């Protein structure tokens, strides 16, 4: 059964507007990633503002060079925006340790392997299988669907931010927007829900001449202002 597109989304897609870049807190990220030279080098050369395209480029460059930690951090800088808690939360993910003691805990190699494998699964087998992996056998402590879908998006948007094969982001803001507009109530921690979400984006994309990731980006903007 097809779902009607809410009018604000129709209007946003018709504008074909790109995301506005936003600033980030360089010093806070440097403090959180003090012990990883490759990430510090990336943080030094990142511009004052980030957007989907600049983030996509950096993530793919770092990942292709085998530098998984800076690739992940770049995706999370965009993902957390100006919330303030991003650096600490990302440290929790990379070390598996929650709280202040995470700052002295080492970055775990198994976490980096799971991030690498998640990107590979999503590229080779599609967004749903990438989600399934990262939500089950590849699950990483302190990394839920709201943020691992951001990782999957940037690592699969190989041919641009509107790559038709890119894994769309599904976070609490996107799910909330869909619920508030009486479209669908989605769990962001369930693979079948992500599959339904992707099916919805494909349908709306076909009706509007957009890729699923473009529909997601429009919803994300309407939900967050970014």
N, CA and C of each residue as an Amber inpcrd file, in Angstrom:
protein
   678
   0.8530000  -1.1970000   0.0000000   0.0000000   0.0000000   0.0000000
   0.8900000   1.2490000   0.0000000   0.6580000   2.1110000  -0.9740000
   1.4560000   3.3360000  -1.0660000   0.9710000   4.3660000  -0.0460000
   1.9010000   5.2010000   0.3720000   1.5860000   6.2600000   1.3320000
   1.7150000   7.6180000   0.6450000   0.7880000   8.5180000   0.9640000
   0.8430000   9.8520000   0.3930000   2.0170000  10.6310000   0.9810000
   2.6830000  11.4140000   0.1320000   3.7710000  12.2570000   0.5950000
   3.2050000  13.5170000   1.2420000   3.6530000  13.8530000   2.4440000
   3.2090000  15.1070000   3.0700000   3.6020000  16.3090000   2.2050000
   2.7660000  17.3220000   2.2050000   2.9950000  18.4890000   1.3540000
   4.3480000  19.1680000   1.5970000   4.7970000  19.3280000   2.8540000
   6.1140000  19.9510000   3.0500000   7.2440000  19.1950000   2.3550000
   7.1300000  17.8800000   2.2980000   8.1590000  17.0860000   1.6370000
   8.0930000  17.2650000   0.1260000   6.9030000  17.3090000  -0.4160000
   6.7430000  17.5600000  -1.8530000   7.3950000  18.8870000  -2.2240000
   7.1510000  19.8920000  -1.4020000   7.7010000  21.2240000  -1.6840000
   9.2230000  21.2430000  -1.5420000   9.7440000  20.5680000  -0.5280000
  11.1960000  20.5340000  -0.3340000  11.8830000  19.8150000  -1.4970000
  11.3290000  18.7210000  -1.9560000  11.9150000  17.9820000  -3.0790000
  11.8430000  18.7950000  -4.3720000  10.7950000  19.5700000  -4.5260000
  10.6620000  20.4080000  -5.7290000  11.7160000  21.5030000  -5.7600000
  12.1590000  21.9360000  -4.5830000  13.1820000  22.9900000  -4.5160000
  14.5490000  22.4890000  -4.9570000  14.7900000  21.1860000  -4.7920000
  16.0900000  20.5950000  -5.1090000  17.2190000  21.3300000  -4.3720000
  16.9440000  21.7170000  -3.1430000  17.8930000  22.5150000  -2.3580000
  18.9660000  21.6280000  -1.7370000  20.1720000  22.1430000  -1.6700000
  21.2580000  21.4200000  -1.0340000  21.3420000  21.8070000   0.4400000
  21.9150000  20.9140000   1.2260000  22.0500000  21.1840000   2.6500000
  23.0050000  22.3390000   2.8840000  22.6350000  23.2090000   3.7970000
  23.5020000  24.3120000   4.1800000  24.5890000  23.7790000   5.1050000
  25.8250000  24.1990000   4.8800000  26.9230000  23.7660000   5.7310000
  26.7760000  24.3620000   7.1310000  27.3430000  23.6880000   8.1180000
  27.2770000  24.1790000   9.4960000  28.6250000  23.9850000  10.1730000
  28.8420000  24.7480000  11.2270000  30.1040000  24.7000000  11.9410000
  30.1800000  23.5260000  12.9080000  31.3810000  23.2710000  13.3980000
  31.5950000  22.1830000  14.3460000  32.6940000  22.6000000  15.3220000
  32.7940000  21.8960000  16.4460000  33.7130000  22.2840000  17.5190000
  35.0230000  21.5170000  17.3940000  35.9570000  22.0950000  16.6640000
  37.2300000  21.4200000  16.3810000  37.9620000  21.0110000  17.6690000
  38.0790000  21.9360000  18.6290000  38.8600000  21.6720000  19.8330000
  38.2860000  20.5120000  20.6390000  36.9680000  20.4120000  20.7070000
  36.3450000  19.3360000  21.4740000  36.6330000  17.9750000  20.8370000
  36.6090000  17.9230000  19.5190000  36.9000000  16.6610000  18.8310000
  38.3840000  16.3180000  18.9510000  39.2360000  17.3130000  18.8990000
  40.6730000  17.0590000  19.0640000  40.9580000  16.5050000  20.4570000
  40.2960000  17.0470000  21.4660000  40.4990000  16.5670000  22.8320000
  40.0380000  15.1220000  22.9840000  38.9400000  14.7870000  22.3400000
  38.4050000  13.4240000  22.4490000  39.2460000  12.4090000  21.6910000
  39.9080000  12.8460000  20.6160000  40.6610000  11.9310000  19.7550000
  42.1660000  12.1820000  19.8460000  42.6080000  12.6070000  21.0160000
  43.9970000  13.0160000  21.2290000  45.0160000  11.9250000  20.9200000
  44.5930000  10.6540000  20.9920000  45.5390000   9.5440000  20.8880000
  45.5440000   8.8630000  19.5230000  44.9040000   9.4620000  18.5310000
  44.8920000   8.8640000  17.1980000  45.4190000   9.8860000  16.1900000
  46.6430000   9.6980000  15.7580000  47.3110000  10.6750000  14.9000000
  46.5980000  10.8900000  13.5780000  46.0880000   9.8060000  12.9760000
  45.4100000   9.9350000  11.6860000  44.1580000  10.7930000  11.8150000
  43.4390000  10.6310000  12.9140000  42.2340000  11.4300000  13.1330000
  42.5910000  12.8780000  13.4230000  43.6330000  13.1020000  14.2070000
  44.0720000  14.4700000  14.4750000  44.4800000  15.1810000  13.1940000
  45.1330000  14.4540000  12.2960000  45.5240000  15.0440000  11.0080000
  44.2930000  15.4310000  10.2060000  43.2910000  14.5840000  10.2320000
  42.0450000  14.8980000   9.5230000  41.3660000  16.1150000  10.1410000
  41.2900000  16.1490000  11.4580000  40.6360000  17.2650000  12.1340000
  41.3350000  18.5830000  11.8370000  42.6390000  18.5370000  11.6750000
  43.4070000  19.7490000  11.3510000  43.0370000  20.3010000   9.9810000
  42.7670000  19.4070000   9.0500000  42.5370000  19.8810000   7.6810000
  41.0620000  20.0220000   7.2930000  40.1470000  19.6040000   8.1620000
  38.7300000  19.8080000   7.8710000  38.4090000  21.2980000   7.8730000
  37.5230000  21.7140000   6.9850000  37.1160000  23.1040000   6.9310000
  36.3050000  23.5100000   8.1490000  36.0690000  24.8040000   8.2710000
  35.3140000  25.3220000   9.4100000  33.8600000  24.8690000   9.3940000
  33.3560000  24.5530000   8.2010000  31.9750000  24.1050000   8.0610000
  31.9440000  22.7820000   7.3000000  30.9450000  21.9660000   7.6060000
  30.7870000  20.6740000   6.9340000  29.3710000  20.5510000   6.3910000
  29.2310000  19.7480000   5.3520000  27.9180000  19.4130000   4.8200000
  27.9750000  17.9800000   4.3130000  26.9310000  17.5240000   3.6720000
  26.9040000  16.1240000   3.2280000  28.0100000  15.8380000   2.2090000
  28.1990000  16.7150000   1.2600000  29.1690000  16.4280000   0.2030000
  30.6040000  16.4360000   0.7220000  30.9650000  17.4410000   1.4980000
  32.3330000  17.4650000   2.0160000  32.5750000  16.2750000   2.9430000
  31.5810000  15.9150000   3.7320000  31.7230000  14.7670000   4.6300000
  31.8430000  13.4790000   3.8400000  31.0090000  13.3190000   2.8320000
  31.0570000  12.1190000   1.9890000  32.4460000  11.9470000   1.3790000
  32.9860000  13.0210000   0.8480000  34.3010000  12.9590000   0.2150000
  35.3710000  12.5240000   1.2010000  35.3600000  13.1200000   2.3840000
  36.3630000  12.8010000   3.3970000  36.2200000  11.3570000   3.8740000
  35.0010000  10.9380000   4.1570000  34.7780000   9.5800000   4.6520000
  35.2890000   8.5500000   3.6450000  34.9520000   8.7300000   2.3860000
  35.3580000   7.7590000   1.3680000  36.8670000   7.7660000   1.1460000
  37.4680000   8.9420000   1.1870000  38.9300000   9.0220000   1.0360000
  39.6380000   8.3120000   2.1750000  39.1990000   8.5750000   3.3960000
  39.8390000   7.9580000   4.5560000  39.6130000   6.4510000   4.5650000
  38.4050000   6.0300000   4.2670000  38.0900000   4.6030000   4.2800000
  38.8750000   3.8550000   3.2120000  38.9820000   4.4350000   2.0270000
  39.7180000   3.7690000   0.9400000  41.2040000   3.6640000   1.2580000
  41.7070000   4.5550000   2.1230000  43.1140000   4.5120000   2.5270000
  43.3220000   3.6170000   3.7510000  42.2550000   2.9840000   4.2250000
  42.3550000   2.0990000   5.3680000  42.3550000   2.8110000   6.7040000
  42.0020000   4.1020000   6.7000000  41.9710000   4.8690000   7.9470000
  40.5190000   4.9400000   8.4420000  40.1200000   3.8870000   9.1340000
  38.7180000   3.7420000   9.5280000  38.3270000   4.7340000  10.6170000
  39.2030000   4.9410000  11.5840000  38.8500000   5.8390000  12.6970000
  38.5460000   7.2610000  12.2190000  39.4220000   7.8990000  11.4350000
  39.0730000   9.2470000  10.9690000  37.8550000   9.2630000  10.0530000
  37.6610000   8.1970000   9.2750000  36.4630000   8.1330000   8.4260000
  35.2110000   8.1450000   9.2930000  35.2130000   7.3350000  10.3520000
  34.0610000   7.2700000  11.2480000  33.8580000   8.5930000  11.9780000
  34.9400000   9.1820000  12.4620000  34.8310000  10.4510000  13.1750000
  34.2620000  11.5390000  12.2700000  34.6950000  11.5760000  11.0120000
  34.1650000  12.5730000  10.0790000  32.6570000  12.4180000   9.9140000
  32.1950000  11.1690000   9.7690000  30.7560000  10.9290000   9.6390000
  30.0070000  11.3610000  10.8890000  30.6140000  11.1330000  12.0500000
  29.9520000  11.4740000  13.3060000  29.9790000  12.9750000  13.5980000
  30.9820000  13.6780000  13.1010000  30.9840000  15.1410000  13.2320000
  29.7540000  15.6990000  12.5430000  29.5020000  15.2140000  11.3310000
  28.2930000  15.6410000  10.6210000  27.0450000  15.1490000  11.3650000
  27.0770000  13.9080000  11.8130000  25.9010000  13.3070000  12.4260000
  25.4750000  13.9820000  13.7120000  26.4370000  14.3700000  14.5470000
  26.1060000  14.9920000  15.8240000  25.8860000  16.4950000  15.7060000
  26.3700000  17.0950000  14.6290000  26.1510000  18.5200000  14.4530000
  26.7250000  19.3210000  15.6070000  25.9480000  20.2720000  16.0930000
  26.4030000  21.1670000  17.1680000  25.8190000  20.7670000  18.5260000
  25.5020000  19.4870000  18.6930000  24.8580000  19.0600000  19.9380000
  25.7530000  19.2240000  21.1550000  27.0710000  19.0980000  20.9720000
  27.9890000  19.2550000  22.0970000  28.4520000  17.9540000  22.7090000
  27.6200000  16.9060000  22.6460000  28.0050000  15.6420000  23.2730000
  28.6270000  14.6580000  22.2780000  28.7480000  15.0420000  21.0170000
  29.2710000  14.1470000  19.9990000  30.6390000  13.5640000  20.2920000
  31.6400000  14.3910000  20.6070000  32.9800000  13.8430000  20.8440000
  33.0190000  12.7740000  21.9320000  32.3380000  13.0130000  23.0390000
  32.3300000  12.0380000  24.1300000  31.6340000  10.7480000  23.7180000
  30.4840000  10.8690000  23.0350000  29.7330000   9.6810000  22.6270000
  30.5290000   8.8470000  21.6210000  31.2240000   9.5070000  20.7210000
  32.0250000   8.7800000  19.7380000  33.1800000   8.0680000  20.4200000
  33.7560000   8.6900000  21.4420000  34.8010000   8.0330000  22.2230000
  34.2520000   6.7700000  22.8840000  33.0270000   6.8310000  23.3810000
  32.4080000   5.6480000  23.9760000  32.3230000   4.5200000  22.9540000
  31.8830000   4.8730000  21.7510000  31.7260000   3.8680000  20.6970000
  33.0670000   3.2200000  20.3650000  34.0760000   4.0370000  20.1700000
  35.3740000   3.5290000  19.7080000  36.1130000   2.7280000  20.7750000
  35.8530000   3.0140000  22.0450000  36.5480000   2.3080000  23.1200000
  35.6960000   1.2430000  23.7980000  34.3790000   1.3270000  23.6310000
  33.4900000   0.4020000  24.3220000  33.3120000   0.7400000  25.7790000
  33.7770000   1.9140000  26.1850000  33.7060000   2.3420000  27.5790000
  32.8530000   3.6010000  27.6830000  31.8670000   3.5470000  28.5560000
  30.9860000   4.7040000  28.7350000  31.4350000   5.5340000  29.9380000
  31.3550000   6.8490000  29.7850000  31.6870000   7.7380000  30.8900000
  33.0820000   8.3290000  30.7650000  33.5080000   8.9920000  31.8190000
  34.7670000   9.7410000  31.7750000  35.9880000   8.8620000  31.5600000
  35.9230000   7.6250000  32.0030000  37.0950000   6.7540000  31.8620000
  37.3600000   6.3580000  30.4060000  36.4170000   6.6540000  29.5260000
  36.6370000   6.3300000  28.1090000  37.8180000   7.1110000  27.5430000
  38.1400000   8.2540000  28.1200000  39.1980000   9.0970000  27.5720000
  40.5630000   8.4220000  27.6720000  40.7430000   7.5330000  28.6270000
  42.0220000   6.8350000  28.7640000  41.9810000   5.4140000  28.2060000
  40.7950000   4.9680000  27.7910000  40.6700000   3.6200000  27.2180000
  41.1340000   3.6380000  25.7670000  41.7560000   2.5640000  25.3040000
  42.2430000   2.5190000  23.9200000  41.1140000   2.2790000  22.9180000
  41.3140000   2.7510000  21.7160000  40.3800000   2.4660000  20.6240000
  40.4720000   0.9850000  20.2850000  39.3370000   0.3300000  20.1790000
  39.2970000  -1.1200000  19.9960000  39.3700000  -1.5050000  18.5270000
  40.2380000  -2.4430000  18.2130000  40.3850000  -2.9050000  16.8270000
  39.1450000  -3.6370000  16.3460000  38.4320000  -4.3340000  17.2450000
  37.2380000  -5.0600000  16.8160000  36.1190000  -4.0960000  16.4190000
  36.0850000  -2.9260000  17.0430000  35.0980000  -1.9100000  16.6500000
  35.3800000  -1.4340000  15.2310000  36.6340000  -1.1850000  14.9330000
  37.0130000  -0.7290000  13.5940000  36.7240000  -1.8060000  12.5480000
  36.9160000  -3.0640000  12.9160000  36.6220000  -4.1660000  11.9900000
  35.1280000  -4.2390000  11.6950000  34.3060000  -4.0570000  12.7100000
  32.8610000  -4.0920000  12.5020000  32.3930000  -2.9120000  11.6500000
  32.9700000  -1.7410000  11.8550000  32.6130000  -0.5880000  11.0230000
  32.9890000  -0.8550000   9.5670000  34.1690000  -1.4110000   9.3550000
  34.6160000  -1.7440000   8.0020000  33.6950000  -2.7740000   7.3630000
  33.3750000  -3.8130000   8.1190000  32.5220000  -4.8770000   7.5880000
  31.1130000  -4.3740000   7.3140000  30.6110000  -3.4920000   8.1720000
  29.2750000  -2.9500000   7.9490000  29.1880000  -2.1880000   6.6460000
  30.2080000  -1.3700000   6.3740000  30.2390000  -0.6360000   5.1120000
  30.3160000  -1.5980000   3.9310000  31.1130000  -2.6380000   4.0660000
  31.2660000  -3.6180000   2.9870000  29.9590000  -4.3580000   2.7110000
  29.2940000  -4.7970000   3.7650000  28.0250000  -5.5080000   3.6020000
  26.9960000  -4.6060000   2.9180000  26.9060000  -3.3600000   3.3580000
  25.9270000  -2.4280000   2.7750000  26.2220000  -2.1550000   1.3050000
  27.4900000  -2.0520000   0.9610000  27.8590000  -1.8120000  -0.4350000
  27.5640000  -3.0180000  -1.3150000  27.8880000  -4.1970000  -0.8010000
  27.7870000  -5.4090000  -1.6220000  26.3920000  -6.0240000  -1.6270000
  25.6850000  -5.9000000  -0.5150000  24.3940000  -6.5760000  -0.3920000
  23.2140000  -5.6370000  -0.2040000  23.4760000  -4.3360000  -0.1110000
  22.4050000  -3.3620000  -0.0330000  22.1730000  -2.8160000   1.3640000
  21.4320000  -1.7100000   1.4560000  21.2100000  -1.0190000   2.7240000
  20.5770000  -1.8860000   3.8140000  19.5900000  -2.6920000   3.4530000
  18.8960000  -3.4900000   4.4730000  19.8480000  -4.4870000   5.1100000
  20.6670000  -5.1540000   4.2940000  21.6050000  -6.1230000   4.8490000
  22.6950000  -5.4230000   5.6630000  23.0910000  -4.2250000   5.2490000
  24.0330000  -3.4510000   6.0460000  23.4430000  -3.1290000   7.4110000
  22.1790000  -2.7160000   7.4210000  21.4890000  -2.4300000   8.6870000
  21.4020000  -3.6890000   9.5340000  21.0210000  -4.7960000   8.9000000
  20.8700000  -6.0510000   9.6440000  22.1910000  -6.4480000  10.3210000
  23.2860000  -6.3130000   9.5710000  24.5880000  -6.6670000  10.1240000
  24.9170000  -5.7890000  11.3380000  24.7760000  -4.4890000  11.1790000
  25.1770000  -3.5860000  12.2590000  24.2090000  -3.6000000  13.4370000
  23.0430000  -4.1510000  13.2230000  22.0630000  -4.2470000  14.3030000
  22.0930000  -5.6030000  14.9910000  22.8990000  -6.5460000  14.4410000
  22.9270000  -7.8970000  14.9870000  24.3590000  -8.3910000  15.1690000
  24.8810000  -9.1820000  14.2360000  26.2070000  -9.7750000  14.4360000
  27.3220000  -8.7360000  14.4710000  27.1180000  -7.5930000  13.8230000
  28.1250000  -6.5400000  13.8260000  27.8220000  -5.4070000  14.7940000
  26.9410000  -5.6740000  15.7390000  26.5100000  -4.6100000  16.6620000
  27.6890000  -4.0920000  17.4870000  27.7530000  -2.7790000  17.6200000
  28.8110000  -2.1070000  18.3710000  28.1800000  -1.4260000  19.5790000
  28.7730000  -1.6340000  20.7280000  28.2580000  -1.0500000  21.9620000
  28.1990000   0.4770000  21.8430000  27.0840000   1.0520000  22.2720000
  26.8580000   2.5060000  22.2890000  26.6280000   3.0980000  20.8850000
  26.4510000   2.2480000  19.8620000  26.1880000   2.7480000  18.5070000
  24.8740000   2.1700000  18.0110000  23.8230000   2.9770000  18.0890000
  22.5100000   2.5230000  17.6610000  22.2000000   2.9210000  16.2270000
  21.0060000   2.5580000  15.7880000  20.6010000   2.8010000  14.4080000
  20.6420000   4.2530000  13.9830000  20.3620000   5.1600000  14.9040000
  20.3730000   6.5860000  14.5590000  21.7200000   7.0280000  13.9980000
  22.7900000   6.4100000  14.5210000  24.1150000   6.8360000  14.0820000
  24.8130000   5.8260000  13.1840000  24.5230000   4.5350000  13.3210000
  25.1780000   3.6440000  12.3660000  24.5800000   3.7720000  10.9730000
  23.3320000   4.2630000  10.8640000  22.8250000   4.5200000   9.5110000
  23.5090000   5.7360000   8.8850000  23.9870000   6.6450000   9.7080000
  24.7690000   7.7690000   9.1690000  26.1050000   7.2570000   8.6360000
  26.7310000   6.3560000   9.3590000  27.9650000   5.7250000   8.8770000
  27.7040000   4.9750000   7.5630000  26.6350000   4.1850000   7.5360000
  26.3310000   3.4230000   6.3290000  26.0320000   4.3490000   5.1490000
  25.3490000   5.4570000   5.4190000  25.0560000   6.3930000   4.3310000
  26.3440000   6.9200000   3.7010000  27.2300000   7.4640000   4.5040000
  28.4240000   8.0910000   3.9440000  29.3690000   7.0770000   3.3080000
  29.3510000   5.8450000   3.7640000  30.2430000   4.8460000   3.1740000
  29.6560000   4.1850000   1.9360000  28.3750000   4.4000000   1.6790000
  27.7570000   3.8160000   0.4830000  27.3930000   4.8530000  -0.5750000
  27.5180000   6.1360000  -0.2520000  27.2020000   7.1980000  -1.2260000
  28.4010000   7.4010000  -2.1490000  28.7810000   6.3460000  -2.8320000
  30.0130000   6.3240000  -3.6270000  29.9330000   7.2670000  -4.8250000
  28.7740000   7.3510000  -5.4360000  28.6210000   8.1540000  -6.6520000
  27.9690000   9.5070000  -6.3920000  28.0620000  10.0090000  -5.1750000
  27.4970000  11.3110000  -4.8450000  26.4730000  11.1980000  -3.7460000
  26.0750000  12.3510000  -3.1990000  25.1380000  12.3300000  -2.0770000
  23.7660000  11.7940000  -2.4750000  23.4850000  11.7650000  -3.7740000
  22.2080000  11.2290000  -4.2540000  22.3800000   9.8610000  -4.9040000
  23.4640000   9.1640000  -4.5930000  23.7010000   7.8250000  -5.1220000
  22.4640000   6.9590000  -4.8860000  21.8920000   6.3490000  -5.9410000
  20.6850000   5.5380000  -5.7620000  20.9030000   4.3060000  -4.8920000
  22.1640000   3.9130000  -4.7000000  22.4630000   2.7490000  -3.8770000
  22.8600000   3.1100000  -2.4490000  22.8860000   4.3990000  -2.1300000
  23.2700000   4.8270000  -0.7830000  22.2370000   4.3720000   0.2400000
  22.7170000   4.0230000   1.4260000  21.8400000   3.6000000   2.5200000
  21.2810000   4.8280000   3.2290000  19.9930000   5.0850000   3.1500000
  19.4290000   6.2940000   3.7580000  19.5170000   6.2780000   5.2870000
  19.6660000   7.4560000   5.8520000  19.7140000   7.6220000   7.3070000
  18.3110000   7.4470000   7.8930000  18.2440000   6.7140000   9.0010000
  17.0080000   6.6360000   9.7770000  17.3680000   6.8830000  11.2300000
  17.0800000   8.0890000  11.6930000  17.3390000   8.4100000  13.0920000
  16.0470000   8.8270000  13.7700000  16.1560000   9.2110000  15.0360000
  14.9580000   9.5450000  15.8040000  14.2230000  10.7450000  15.2210000
  14.9660000  11.7080000  14.6570000  14.3440000  12.9020000  14.0920000
  13.5410000  12.5620000  12.8320000  14.1340000  11.7460000  11.9660000
  13.4360000  11.3380000  10.7430000  12.2030000  10.5080000  11.0870000
  12.3770000   9.5410000  11.9840000  11.2430000   8.7050000  12.3890000
  10.1530000   9.5530000  13.0410000  10.5640000  10.5240000  13.8440000
   9.5940000  11.4000000  14.4900000   8.8130000  12.2270000  13.4970000
   9.4940000  12.7180000  12.4630000   8.8160000  13.5190000  11.4410000
   7.7770000  12.6820000  10.7000000   8.1410000  11.4690000  10.3570000
   7.2000000  10.5880000   9.6540000   5.9920000  10.2710000  10.5260000
   6.2340000  10.0720000  11.8090000   5.1350000   9.7790000  12.7320000
   4.2300000  10.9950000  12.9060000   4.8310000  12.1610000  13.0770000
   4.0510000  13.3850000  13.2830000   3.2050000  13.7390000  12.0670000
   3.6410000  13.3110000  10.8850000   2.8820000  13.5890000   9.6700000
   2.0120000  12.4090000   9.2570000   1.7700000  11.5180000  10.2170000
   0.8330000  10.4000000  10.0490000   1.1780000   9.5010000   8.8640000
   2.4840000   9.3270000   8.6380000   2.9170000   8.4470000   7.5410000
   3.0910000   7.0310000   8.0530000   3.9510000   6.8790000   9.0450000
   4.2600000   5.5530000   9.5730000   5.0150000   5.7130000  10.8880000
   4.8240000   4.7450000  11.7800000   5.5530000   4.7240000  13.0400000
   6.6320000   3.6580000  12.9330000   7.8970000   4.1010000  12.9350000
   9.0140000   3.1970000  12.6850000   9.9080000   3.0580000  13.9090000
  10.3200000   1.8390000  14.1730000  11.3450000   1.5820000  15.1890000
  12.7100000   1.7360000  14.5340000  13.5820000   2.5140000  15.1450000
  14.8910000   2.7320000  14.5300000  15.8910000   1.6470000  14.9210000
  15.4220000   0.6580000  15.6750000  16.3120000  -0.4240000  16.0930000
  15.8690000  -1.7830000  15.5590000  15.0390000  -1.7840000  14.5190000
  14.5310000  -3.0390000  13.9650000  14.7620000  -3.0820000  12.4490000
  15.3530000  -4.1730000  11.9850000  15.6360000  -4.3020000  10.5530000
  14.3700000  -4.2720000   9.7040000  13.2870000  -4.9730000  10.0680000
  12.0660000  -4.8860000   9.2540000  11.5430000  -3.4530000   9.1200000
  11.7050000  -2.6490000  10.1650000  11.2680000  -1.2550000  10.0940000
  12.1200000  -0.4870000   9.0940000  13.4210000  -0.7490000   9.0930000
  14.3030000  -0.0810000   8.1250000  13.9440000  -0.5230000   6.7130000
  13.6050000  -1.7720000   6.5430000  13.2030000  -2.2750000   5.2240000
  11.9390000  -1.5780000   4.7490000  10.9750000  -1.4070000   5.6440000
   9.7490000  -0.6820000   5.2900000  10.0570000   0.7700000   4.9420000
  10.9460000   1.3660000   5.7040000  11.3600000   2.7480000   5.4710000
  11.9970000   2.8940000   4.0930000  12.8950000   1.9960000   3.7530000
  13.5450000   2.0530000   2.4440000  12.5250000   1.8830000   1.3220000
  11.5790000   0.9950000   1.5240000  10.5290000   0.7870000   0.5170000
   9.7260000   2.0730000   0.3170000   9.4450000   2.7680000   1.4140000
   8.7200000   4.0320000   1.3460000   9.5190000   5.0690000   0.5670000
  10.8240000   5.1830000   0.8600000  11.6590000   6.1640000   0.1690000
  11.7860000   5.8520000  -1.3160000  11.8910000   4.5890000  -1.6530000
  11.9730000   4.1930000  -3.0670000  10.6950000   4.6130000  -3.7960000
   9.5530000   4.3450000  -3.1720000   8.2710000   4.7090000  -3.7810000
   8.1520000   6.2190000  -3.9530000   8.4390000   6.9680000  -2.9090000
   8.3610000   8.4260000  -3.0000000   9.3940000   8.9790000  -3.9760000
  10.5520000   8.3410000  -4.0280000  11.5790000   8.7780000  -4.9590000
  11.1580000   8.5910000  -6.3950000  10.5350000   7.4810000  -6.6800000
  10.0740000   7.2180000  -8.0450000   9.0030000   8.2190000  -8.4500000
   8.1530000   8.5790000  -7.5070000   7.0750000   9.5300000  -7.8170000
   7.5880000  10.9560000  -7.9890000   8.7230000  11.2590000  -7.3780000
   9.2480000  12.6290000  -7.4350000  10.4990000  12.7620000  -8.3060000
  10.9320000  11.6550000  -8.9040000  12.1340000  11.6980000  -9.7270000
  13.3940000  11.8860000  -8.9110000  13.4080000  11.3710000  -7.6860000
  14.5560000  11.5050000  -6.7940000  15.0280000  10.1240000  -6.3340000
  16.2870000  10.0710000  -5.9330000  16.8340000   8.8590000  -5.3350000
  16.3470000   8.7490000  -3.8900000  16.3010000   7.5310000  -3.3390000
  15.8870000   7.3830000  -1.9450000  16.6660000   8.2820000  -0.9840000
  17.9760000   8.4130000  -1.2060000  18.7890000   9.2500000  -0.3170000
  18.4020000  10.7170000  -0.4090000  17.9320000  11.1610000  -1.5650000
  17.4770000  12.5480000  -1.6960000  16.1820000  12.7720000  -0.9180000
  15.3040000  11.7800000  -0.9470000  14.0640000  11.8840000  -0.1700000
  14.4040000  11.9330000   1.3160000  15.3110000  11.0570000   1.7270000
  15.7420000  11.0650000   3.1330000  16.3480000  12.4060000   3.5360000
  17.2060000  12.9540000   2.6630000  17.8510000  14.2330000   2.9720000
  16.8180000  15.3420000   3.1410000  15.7670000  15.2890000   2.3310000
  14.7070000  16.2910000   2.4500000  13.9570000  16.1400000   3.7690000
  13.6520000  14.8920000   4.1460000  12.9870000  14.6600000   5.4220000
  13.8840000  15.0910000   6.5790000  15.1720000  14.7360000   6.4740000
  16.1250000  15.1050000   7.5250000  16.1740000  16.6180000   7.7040000
  16.1560000  17.3450000   6.6120000  16.1630000  18.8050000   6.6950000
  14.8940000  19.3220000   7.3600000  13.7620000  18.7810000   6.9550000
  12.4980000  19.2320000   7.5340000  12.4320000  18.9090000   9.0300000
  13.0620000  17.8040000   9.4250000  13.0260000  17.3840000  10.8230000
  14.0270000  18.1140000  11.6960000  15.1600000  18.5040000  11.1240000
  16.2620000  19.0370000  11.9350000  16.6840000  20.4530000  11.5780000
  16.2960000  20.9130000  10.3920000  16.7730000  22.2060000   9.9230000
  18.1180000  22.1290000   9.2410000  18.7000000  20.9300000   9.1690000
  20.0210000  20.7550000   8.5430000  19.8940000  20.0670000   7.1840000
